[in-house]
Amino acid sequence: MEKLRVAIIGTGGISHCHMGGYKNFSDKCEVVAVCDIDEEKVKKYAEKYSVPAYYTDYNEMLAKEKIDAVSVCTWNAAHKGATIAALRAGCKVLCEKPMAMNTAEGEEMMAVSKETGNLLMIGFVRRFGNDTEIMKKFINGGTMGDLYYAKATYLRRNGWPGGWFGDKRYAGGGPLIDLGVHVIDLVRYLAGNPKPVSVFGVTYNNLGPNRASGGQDWVSSTKGDFVYDVEDFASAMIKFDNGLTLQVEASFNLNIKSDKGEIELFGTKAGAKLDPQVEIFTDLNGMFVNTKPTGNTGLSMDGLFDGEIKHFIACCQGEAECIATPEDGVTLMNILDAIYESARTGHEVQIG
């Protein structure tokens, strides 16, 4: 089988994770072109990774290069345009999360994927984590029983990445659409992808960026004149059609002791926590029992994106069925839109 000829659109921080995955599977693919609107940046990127061609216009790249697959790693506002252009050029696409700026854009992208018959995979990378694989074994094996409640947090004390991530015109929102999307999708995936039916959400912008020094590990490399007009913190209750309720919290800036990211699942037979190690809480022979699987079960960033890229390559080559579909992406955009609308109106929002 010939190697996949891959292109990457957008050369910001997340693109390096994609590039690393493609490099690690160089027996199956090769990155032949990269594109970014910043010519100086994309030139250095191409030189760093020994990519033979670089462009500042993805339409020109798609027209001139023979490309089989594309990773879209731009800011959120460019996801739709780049994805649709690549699909119409005959490419299979891995689009970073969030899928789009809103549900309408996501639906348009999904429609073009179906129209062209070209694969569109959404970058829900947490689905490929080692902790997710372990937790799936307990859920699918019946240990948890029926999941009926979950809590998910992705909280940073001082973690706005800077640049476009705080500008609603480019990001679509703040920590909810950037961080919350990870844990919302993870819980939904673990629960068997139920459909959302309603949400109640709140957002706050009380602290603003750059309020203190220290603790900032997320820095955007993007140049540009951006404003900060997104939320600092978002929280929501999401109800699903299978009876599951999810409480989610996400922040860029919040007055907490330290950053926090955990998933809690509550079932009729057991509960579980990913914090970061997987723990199971149940009862056995009339006794409460807390169980930790052997080995290191915490989320490992080593190999996380490799798992995603490996799956994308397998899907492109017809060796696997995509587990992160555009339908999943649209469902997440539905949830995010509903949370922002609920926060705006102060009322519960029905979905579907």
SULMO-V357473 format. One record per backbone hydrogen bond with DSSP energy under -1.0 kcal/mol. NH is the residue of the N-H (numbers start at 1). CO is the residue of the C=O. If there is no record, write none. Layout:
[[NH	CO] [NH	CO]]
This chain:
[[4	28] [6	30] [7	69] [8	33] [9	71] [10	35] [16	13] [18	14] [19	15] [20	16] [21	17] [22	18] [23	19] [24	20] [26	23] [28	25] [29	25] [30	4] [32	6] [33	6] [34	53] [35	8] [36	55] [42	38] [43	39] [44	40] [45	41] [46	42] [47	43] [48	44] [49	45] [51	46] [55	34] [61	57] [62	58] [63	59] [64	60] [65	61] [68	5] [69	5] [70	92] [71	7] [72	94] [73	9] [77	170] [78	75] [79	76] [82	78] [83	79] [84	80] [85	81] [86	82] [87	83] [88	84] [89	85] [90	87] [91	86] [92	68] [93	119] [94	70] [95	121] [96	72] [106	102] [107	103] [108	104] [109	105] [110	106] [111	107] [112	108] [113	109] [114	110] [115	111] [116	112] [117	113] [121	93] [122	324] [123	95] [124	122] [125	123] [127	124] [128	125] [129	126] [133	129] [134	130] [135	131] [136	132] [137	133] [138	134] [139	135] [140	136] [141	137] [142	139] [143	138] [148	266] [149	266] [150	245] [151	264] [152	247] [153	262] [154	249] [155	260] [159	252] [165	162] [166	163] [167	164] [170	167] [171	167] [172	168] [178	174] [179	175] [180	175] [182	179] [183	179] [184	180] [185	181] [186	182] [187	183] [188	184] [189	185] [190	186] [191	187] [192	189] [193	188] [197	239] [198	239] [199	349] [200	237] [202	235] [204	233] [220	161] [229	166] [232	204] [233	204] [234	250] [235	202] [236	248] [237	200] [238	246] [239	198] [240	244] [241	195] [243	240] [245	148] [246	238] [247	150] [248	236] [249	152] [250	234] [251	154] [252	232] [253	232] [254	157] [256	254] [260	155] [262	153] [263	274] [264	151] [265	272] [266	149] [267	270] [268	146] [269	144] [270	144] [271	281] [272	265] [273	279] [274	263] [275	277] [279	273] [280	291] [281	271] [282	289] [284	287] [287	284] [289	282] [291	280] [304	301] [307	303] [308	304] [309	305] [310	306] [311	307] [312	308] [313	309] [314	310] [315	311] [316	312] [317	313] [318	315] [319	314] [329	325] [330	326] [331	327] [332	328] [333	329] [334	330] [335	331] [336	332] [337	333] [338	334] [339	335] [340	336] [341	337] [342	338] [343	339] [344	340] [345	341] [346	342] [349	199] [351	197]]
